[in-house]
């Protein structure tokens, strides 16, 4: 029986991070808050295009926005990334188990030489 598709908050975070500009914007915000203009200056695109990417990130909670005079400052809010860590954990455990078994096999093979 096919599973019904129902979007989750994790789906929204993955979708927001699917675009390389958005991932790059998050990386830029690791160093601290930035104005929308300073972020837009990094790209060969119009400021409204960068603002749209920031809106997507803000809508899923990955960035926060603060108005100060004429400037809007954006900051990283990494809490939604915990959803991704939780989603990835079973896969990480799977691969750790595989690598551990491979290491054991290689050690056994080396001890027979």
N, C-alpha and C positions, 0 to 999 in steps of 0.2 A: 504494500500500500504506500503511495507516495506521501511524503511528509508535506504538511501545509507550510507554506512560507509565511513567516511573521517576522517583521523587522524588529530588531532589538536595539537597545542602546549601543551594544558592541558593533552591530552592523553600521550604525550611523558614524561611529568613530572610525571604523575601517574605511567607509566611504569618504569621509573627510580627509583621511590620510592617503587616499588613492592618487591624489595629484601631487607631482613633485614640487610644485611651487608651495603648496601648503606645508609639505614636510620641511622644505627649506625655511619657510617663515617660522616654524616652530624651532628649528635649529638656531635661527637668528635671535629668537627670544630667550634662549638659554642664558645669555649674558645679561639679561635684565630687560626692563620695559623699553619699548621703542615707539616713536611716533609713527603714525600711518605714513607720513611723508618720508621718513628715513627708511622705512621698510620698502616703500614704493621705489625709492631711488636705486634699490638693488637690481631692479628688473627693467628690461626694455619693453615695458608695457605701461599703459595709462594707469594713473592712480585709481580710477574707478574699478579697473580689473583687479588690482591688488586688494582693494576694499571688499570686493565680492569674495575673494579667497578668505580674507579675514572674517567676513560674516559667516561663512561656512564653519570655520574653526570656532568662532564664538558661539554659534548655534548648538554645537555639540559639547561646549564647555571646555574646549582645549585652550582658549585664550579668553582673557577678560579685557574689558575696555574701560578706560577712565578718561573723562573729559577734563582738560585743564586749559582754560582760556579757549583759544582757537585750535588747540591741538588735542588729538585723541591719542592716548597712550595705550599700547597693547602689551599685555603680560601673559606669560605662559601659565596655564593652570593644568598641571599634569595629572590630576586625579583621574580623569577619564581613561588615561593610559593603563590604569590598573585593570580595567575591563579586558584590555588586550592581553595583559600578562596572565590573567586568570584563564582566558580562552586558550592561550598558547601553552600553558603548563602541562596538560596531558601529552602534547606533542614533544615537549622538551623531555619529559620523563621517558617517553617512548624511545627517543634518540639516545638518551643517556644509557638506557638499558642495552640498546644495540651496540653502542660504542664499548660499553663495559664487557659485553660478551665477546666482541671482536678482540679486545685487548687480552682477555683470558685465553682465547684460541691462539693468538699470536705468541703469548708467553708459553703455552703448552707446546706449540710447534718449535719455538726456539730452544726449549729444554730437551727436545728430542734430537737436536743436531749435535 
